Amino acid sequence: MLVEEGFERVEGLLQRLAMLRNWSRQTLAAYRSDLMDVHTFLQTSKTTLFDAQTEVLALYLGTLMKRGLRASSIQRKRSALSTWYSFLQQEDFREDHPVRNLPKQRRGRSLPKNMSEDDVNHLLKAPDIDSMHGLRDRCMLELMYATGMRVSELVGLQLGCLDMQAGVLRVVGKGDKERLIPFGEEAEVWLSRWLHQRPQTANAFVFPGRAGKAMSRQNFWLRMRKYAEEIGLKPLPSPHVLRHAFATHLLNHGADLRSVQMMLGHANITTTEIYTHVSRVRLHQWVDAVHPLGGDA
């Protein structure tokens, strides 16, 4: 209880920081969790998140290694602390920044999981389109692969965001940033078919769930997992893997990196550049497999 009561002052400032930076609820929850973890640790040192010094914060980060956290998780918590103390400086709560000189965790850049074009085609054809749910699922899979939308953007898509004549849709992504994404002829065919047979309710969502709400991300993931199991895909892909496949396959076929960045909604092009690396990896694997002097020769 004392830990929770001591965190109330932090929570108030955290809410203000979230408002100023236009954080989503998920982002706010992640920062709250990270800061709560530090706050609990600091109780043993009789200090707080407002006056903690570099030495005790370095000790905290060291305990994370002993707990077996990955470098990426430790770096995320360090980043949360850095954001917190930058904000305290801006608000004149303290003059120094105790995290600035703490070493960052070096982490390898992991490649996103990917699906082959054949695997994607098999997955798209898995739903039974003679049923209402199957037709809906086929349309959702086609639209996600055609646009690279995030699953949260897909399930939250509303009818007013579709422009069937122009072949584009409008989504609101991270940070409430809007972007227009074109969709191809194949996705348009399935979207038109679904809209024609979609239950005519007052629901504003393209893919309505229960009680007039949007379908949940978890529900869509379970549906996609079911189809992947039925066709024997291993490992089982998540909806996010379909977004990765969209980007990788576009680049494999000569798409412009900047255009892919815009469609994915990445704020920084360096985030998109990882897909060019994925393409190069696939190319090297292909050369090794078929070249007379390749690794399998």
FITORFI-719822 format. One record per residue (C-alpha): y, z, x. Coordinates in steps of 0.25 Angstrom, whole numbers, plus 2048, in hexadecimal, padded with zeros to 3 digits. Last residue first. Layout:
# residues N
YZX ...
//
This chain:
# residues 297
79572786C 798733864 7A473786C 7AA72A86C 7A871F876 7A371586C 7AD719862 7A871D854 7A772C854 7B173085F 7BB726859 7B972C84B 7BB73B850 7C7737858 7CD73084B 7CA73D843 7D174684D 7DD73C84D 7DE73D83E 7DD74C83E 7E874C848 7F174383F 7EE74E835 7F375983D 80175183D 80375682F 807764833 80F75E83E 817757833 81D76482E 820767820 81376181B 81375C80D 80675480E 80D748809 819749812 81074C81E 80774081B 81473781B 81873C828 80A73982E 80B72B82A 7FD726824 7F471E82D 7E771F826 7E272B82E 7EF73182B 7ED73081C 7DE73581E 7E3741825 7EE74581B 7E574480E 7D974A815 7E2756818 7E675780A 7D7756806 7D4761810 7DE76A808 7D67697FC 7CA770803 7BE768809 7B076D809 7AA76B817 7A2763814 7A375A808 796759800 79B7517F4 79975C7EA 79F7677F4 7AC75F7F6 7AD75E7E7 7AB76D7E5 7B57707F0 7C07677E9 7BE76E7DC 7BF77C7E3 7CB7787EB 7D27737DE 7CF7817D7 7D47887E3 7E17807E3 7E37847D5 7E577A7CA 7F377B7C4 7F57847B8 7F57807A9 7EA78B7A6 7E07847AF 7E37797B9 7EB76D7B8 7EA7617C2 7F775A7C0 7FE7677BC 8097677B1 7FF76D7A7 80376A799 7F6765796 7F1756796 7E375879D 7E374E7A8 7DC7417A4 7E87377A7 7EE7407B2 7E07407B9 7DF7307B8 7ED72F7BD 7EA7387C9 7DD7317CC 7E47247CD 7F07297D4 7E772F7DF 7E17227E2 7EE71B7E2 7F47247EC 7FD7307EB 80B7327F0 8107407F4 81E7457F1 8227527F7 82875F7F2 82A76B7FB 8287797F4 82577F801 81777A801 81576E7F8 81B7697EB 81575C7E7 81A74F7E2 8117437DE 8117357E2 80C7287DC 8197227D7 8147207C9 80B72C7C9 8177367CD 8107437CC 8187507CE 81A7527BF 80C7537BD 80A7607C6 8037627D3 7FF7707D5 7F076D7D8 7F47637E2 80076A7E9 7F77767EB 7EC76D7F0 7F67687FA 7F87597F8 7F374E802 7F77437F8 7EB73A7F6 7E17457FA 7E774F7F0 7E87447E5 7DA7407E6 7D574E7E6 7DD7527DA 7D97457D2 7CA7477D5 7CC7567D1 7D37527C4 7C87477C1 7BD7517C3 7C375C7BB 7C57527AF 7B674D7B1 7B273E7B3 7B973F7C1 7AD7477C6 7B474C7D3 7AD7477E1 7B573A7E3 7C07407EA 7B77487F3 7AF73C7F7 7BC7357FB 7C1741803 7B474180B 7B573280E 7C3734813 7BF73F81C 7C374D819 7CB756822 7CD764827 7DB76682D 7DB76783C 7DD774843 7E977684C 7E5780856 7EC78D856 7F579485F 7FA7A285A 8097A485C 80D7AD867 8177B9862 8257B5867 82B7B3859 8237BE852 82D7CA854 8397C284F 8467CB852 8527CE84A 84C7D583E 84F7D682F 85A7CC830 8557C3825 8537B782F 84C7C0839 8437C682E 83F7B782A 83C7B4839 8337C0839 82B7BC82C 82A7AD831 8247B283F 81B7BC837 8157B182F 8147A883B 80C7B3842 8037B4836 8007A5836 7FE7A5845 7F37B0843 7EC7A7838 7ED79B841 7E77A384D 7DB7A7844 7DA7B5840 7CF7BD847 7D47CB844 7D67CD853 7DF7C1853 7E77C7847 7E97D484F 7F17CD85A 7FA7C884F 7FD7D684B 7FF7DA85A 8097CF85C 8107D584F 8107E3855 8167DE862 8217D585C 8277E0854 8257E3845 8327E783E 8327E0831 8237DE830 8217ED831 81E7F783B 81580483C 80B7FD845 8007FF83B 8087F9830 80B7ED838 7FD7E7835 7FF7E8826 80C7E1827 8067D6830 7FB7D3825 8067D481A 80E7C9822 8027C0822 7FF7C2813 80E7C080F 80F7B4817 8037AD810 8087B2803 8157AC805 80F79F809 80679E7FD 8117A17F3 8197967F9 824798803 833794800 83879880D 8437A1807 83A7A67FC 82E7A9805 8387B180E 83D7B9803 82F7BC7FE 82C7C180C 8387C980C 8337D1800 8257D1805 8297D8812 8307E380B 8247E5802 81A7E680E 81C7F4810 8177F7802 80A7EF804 8077F6812 80A80380B 800800800 
//
